[in-house]
Amino acid sequence: MKVMISLVAVASMTSIGVPAAAHPAKARPALVADHVANTAETAAVRAVLAKYQSAMERLDPSGTDRLFAANSTIFETGGVEGTYANYLAHHLTPELAEFKSFRFFDYKVDVRFEGALALANESYRYRIETKKGEIAERLGVATSVLKKVGGQWKIISMHNSARRPTAS
């Protein structure tokens, strides 16, 4: 009975004495539009990260430079790699050339927006096999900061690290 009275009281308050702009039914179209825009932006950020991940699995980083801003900064497992161009030339390309395969598993990403920036927190497992037959299985995390540059989401900062999984 108390619930019914509360609902009647709330319904009465929303129809009397509340400005039309504050009425939930009047605000709903704006909220839906914001949600649709946010969903589209989230999908666009996820697509950038997926393209990068796909390139790593193909062992072919060509074209990944378009996913990064020119003045990006890369941090990997305790080291500062500099810009993505530097990381690509001096670290990533030579490293991928030594791999036979690179696969991601259990990938999860959370994207949120802070003003004009998108923050992506990723967690995953990966398995690398080198051309020499060595196997490395790791648990990894990455945090990427993206910003729209020329209408496209670009990674301006990426920090990733990994560790060996604990024995079960």
N, C-alpha and C positions, 0 to 999 in steps of 0.2 A: 504494500500500500504506500509506503514511504517513497519507493521508486517511482510509482505512478504520479504522486503529488509533485515530486522533483521534476519529472519530465514535463508535466503541465506547467509548472512555474517557469521552467526554462523556455518552453514554447511561447508562453505569454510574453516573456521578457524580450524574446527575439522579434516579436511582431509589434511591440509597443516600446517606444523610447530608445531604440537602437538605430543609429543612422544607417541608411541603405548601403553605404559603402562598407560598413562593418558586417553586414548581413552575410552569413556563410554562403548562401545561394548566389548572391551577387558577386562574391569574390571567387567562386569556383572556376569560371572560365580562365582567369589569370593564373590560378594555381595549376590548372591542367596545361596551359601553354608553357609555363615555367618547367613543369615536369617533362613535357615532350622535348623542349629545348635541352634540358639537362640530360635526358636520356640520349638524345642525338650526340651531344658533346661527349658524354661518357663513352658511347660506342666509337666515336672518332678517336678518342685517346686510346681505348683498348685496341683499335685497329693499328695504331702506330706501334704499340708494344708487340702485337701479334706479328707484324711484318719483321720486326727485329728478331723475335724468337724464331720465326720461320727461316730467316737467313742463317741463323746459327745452326739450325738443324740441317740445312742444305750444305753447310760448310762453305758458304759463299756470301761474304759480306758486301759484295758489289751492290751499290745503290743505297746501302744503309746510311750513308752520309746525308742523304736527303731527309732522314728521320730526326736529325740533330741540328740544333742551331750552330752557327759558325763559332760562337764563343762558348760552346758547351764545356762542361767540366765532368770528367769521369773519375770515379773513385772505385777501386777494386781491391777487396780483401786487404785493407790497411794501407794501400798505396794510392798516391795521386798520379793519375795517368795523363793529366793535362786535357786538352781538347779532344773531341772525338776523332778529329782528323789525325792527331798525334797517336792516339790509342789504336786507331785502325791501322796506321802504317807501321807502328813499331811494336805492337803487342798482338792485337787480334788477328790480323792477316797471317803473320808467321805462325801463330799458335794453331789456328784452324787448319793450316797446311799440314800439320803433324797428326791431325785426327782422321780416323777412319769413319767414326760416327759420333753424333752428339744428339741425345734425345732428352726432351723434357717430359716429366710426368707430374701428376697431381698439382697442376698449375692453378693458382688462385690469384685473383687481383681485386683490390679494392681501390676505387677511384673516387676522390672527392675534390671539390673546387674551393679554392681560397682566393676570392677576387678573380683576377685574370689568370691565375695559375691553376693547373691541375696537378694533384699529388696522387701518385700511383704507388701502392705498396703491393709487391708481388711476393709470393712464396711458391716454392716448387721443389721438385727432386730432379736431378739430372744424372745421366750416365754418359760418360765419354769413353770411347775406345780409341786408343792411338794406333797408328799404322804399325807400331812395334808389338801390338797386342796387349798393351797395358790397359787396365780398366780402372776408371775412377767413378765412384758413385757418391753423390753429395746431396745434402740438403742446402738449398739456396734461398736467399732473400734479396730483394732489390727495392730501392726507393728511387723513383724517377719524378722529376719536376718538369712539367711541360708548360709551354706558353705558345699562344698563337703568334706565328710569324708569317706574314703574307697570307693570312687566312687559313693556314695549316698548323695543326698542333705539331710542335717540335720539342724534342727533349733538350732541356737546357742544363740539366744536372742528372747524373745517374750514379748511384752508389750500390754496389752489389758485393755480397760476401757469401761464403759457403763453408760448410763443415762436413766432416764425415758423419754419417748417421751412427747413432749408438747401437751397439749390438742388442738384439732383442732376446 
